[in-house]
Amino acid sequence: MSADPATTSLTKPQLGIERAPEAPLVPASSIAGRTLIIVVAIMTFLASLAAGGAVLIGQASQEWRSTVSREATIQLKPATNRDIETDIVKIVQAAQATSGVADVRAMTKRESELLLEPWLGQGVNLDEVPVPRMIVLKLAAGARVDFDQLRRRIAEISPNASLDDHRVWSERLADMANALVAIAIFLLALIITAMGLAISFATHGAMAGNREIIEVLHFVGASDQFISKQFQRRFLWLGLRGGLIGAGMASLMFLGAGLLSRRLAATPSGEQLEALFGSFSIGWLGYTAIASIAVLSAALSGQTSRVIVFRRLRRLA
Amino acid sequence: MVRFENVGLRYGMGPEVLQDLSFSITPGSFQFLTGPSGAGKTTLMRLLLLSLRPTRGLISIFGQDASTLDKDAITAIRRRIGVVFQDFRLLDHLTTYENVALPLRVQNKAEAEYRDEVIELLRWVGLGDRMQVYPEVLSGGEKQRAAIARALIVRPELLLADEPTGNVDPTMARRIIRLFVELQRSGTSVVVATHDLGLMDQFDGARRLVLGDSRLHIYD
């Protein structure tokens, strides 16, 4: 209950002394509380977006990498002096004999031609074009395939065959995802620093506004620790409120985005989104990160104010 | 209990506002501190409260050299001193009860420990029916009594009262001084800063510390 006479009646409600809670020694009205709550809420929201984004990118990149790493492809270029169908059969047999390969499927000529359609358009006669043939290898989960041996084996069968184990692509994806996660963490650090500075300004303002209260507390025997704890308590509460609002807004945003992506899943744009970001759900890891940021905002708010007040009181001595 | 030896104080590069102050306050003693306005009564009270450091001389309080005290030691000493400010210094956002309980609250005592004591003291100073109101609605005299109750709640060994009768009528002023005399009889050393000569005359046996021309003259 606020006991500030400016905002309440001039008499405390007669609950009986036994039940009347103690008023905070640092009055709520003396701190730019509402402004600080808004600042902390915005900062927490932005930090949560950064953290949620990092989780989303991390999870999506894991999905991309695991999908990509569970497949390998063999490309066989047509050559005038070779029978491509015979080479395909031999390569399929060699691939099937390789440990860790769960399934091998050679694409038909038509299927391989269809792969070119997005670039060449429909209705193009590809009979005269030497379209490479693709053989898709599905790898067993967790299996370690000896690609070097397979590469040597298919080279023996046909000099025009090449194996792509997607390692380069996977590494590029990993680098890109790691760079995005690093940027998100950097943004998170910047936001937290800005929040710390905002709390620091608010604490200095609150101390200036409560100079007389601090003096009286000193004269009646309050230690610096006691006084700084009073400020910490006020700022912890303000930080917690701001943190919960910001984290709540961010959680709602991610929940909404997840629902929207599920509703759009059947549409072409939804499919593309899902291919990029999976289900657009940050999962328990993301929500735990957002909850941690809310708690961190409150702790940062309380601790920053306590340290600043304590230091200034020491300096005043 | 308190000993000043050749204490001098100046603000910045200005002249000394207090010069060569040498006196002692013994346990269970009662003294008026008087002098014209601006003579330095409040400054001397602040020296006693350790909120100012002298520019020279020695202040010893409760057997400790004030110049060697760190903040924690000063806090410990202040818990043995009760102080009544000229302008009351009640916290406007706390009720009378909370203001009076403040010295105990800052010692992290549980409210259940001191509740009865605070209520009893408030009743004793005539504020039993004003416990749950804020200072804004208290009269000058009521504020004065609340400030006195706040100073007494810790059963101080030394009571410093700066113009404690400045805002009350003569009858209440006499009551307050009588209250201080009672405290002195129970072992508390009392220093009352006042420029009310009439009041001092009514308590003729009290020691008088008179400030004038930046110096202190003692009349036992």
Chai-1 contact restraints between the chains, C-beta under 6 A:
chainA,res_idxA,chainB,res_idxB,connection_type,confidence,min_distance_angstrom,max_distance_angstrom,comment,restraint_id
A,A3,B,H93,contact,1.0,0.0,6.0,A-B,restraint_1
A,D4,B,H93,contact,1.0,0.0,6.0,A-B,restraint_2
A,P5,B,Y134,contact,1.0,0.0,6.0,A-B,restraint_3
A,P5,B,E136,contact,1.0,0.0,6.0,A-B,restraint_4
A,L10,B,Y134,contact,1.0,0.0,6.0,A-B,restraint_5
A,L10,B,E136,contact,1.0,0.0,6.0,A-B,restraint_6
A,L10,B,V137,contact,1.0,0.0,6.0,A-B,restraint_7
A,T11,B,Q132,contact,1.0,0.0,6.0,A-B,restraint_8
A,T11,B,V133,contact,1.0,0.0,6.0,A-B,restraint_9
A,K12,B,T95,contact,1.0,0.0,6.0,A-B,restraint_10
A,K12,B,Q132,contact,1.0,0.0,6.0,A-B,restraint_11
A,A23,B,L94,contact,1.0,0.0,6.0,A-B,restraint_12
A,A23,B,E98,contact,1.0,0.0,6.0,A-B,restraint_13
A,P27,B,H93,contact,1.0,0.0,6.0,A-B,restraint_14
A,I213,B,L91,contact,1.0,0.0,6.0,A-B,restraint_15
A,V216,B,R89,contact,1.0,0.0,6.0,A-B,restraint_16
A,F219,B,V83,contact,1.0,0.0,6.0,A-B,restraint_17
A,V220,B,L102,contact,1.0,0.0,6.0,A-B,restraint_18
A,V220,B,P103,contact,1.0,0.0,6.0,A-B,restraint_19
A,V220,B,V106,contact,1.0,0.0,6.0,A-B,restraint_20
A,G221,B,T75,contact,1.0,0.0,6.0,A-B,restraint_21
A,G221,B,R78,contact,1.0,0.0,6.0,A-B,restraint_22
A,G221,B,R79,contact,1.0,0.0,6.0,A-B,restraint_23
A,G221,B,P103,contact,1.0,0.0,6.0,A-B,restraint_24
A,G221,B,V106,contact,1.0,0.0,6.0,A-B,restraint_25
A,A222,B,V106,contact,1.0,0.0,6.0,A-B,restraint_26
A,S223,B,T75,contact,1.0,0.0,6.0,A-B,restraint_27
A,F226,B,V106,contact,1.0,0.0,6.0,A-B,restraint_28
A,A317,B,K71,contact,1.0,0.0,6.0,A-B,restraint_29
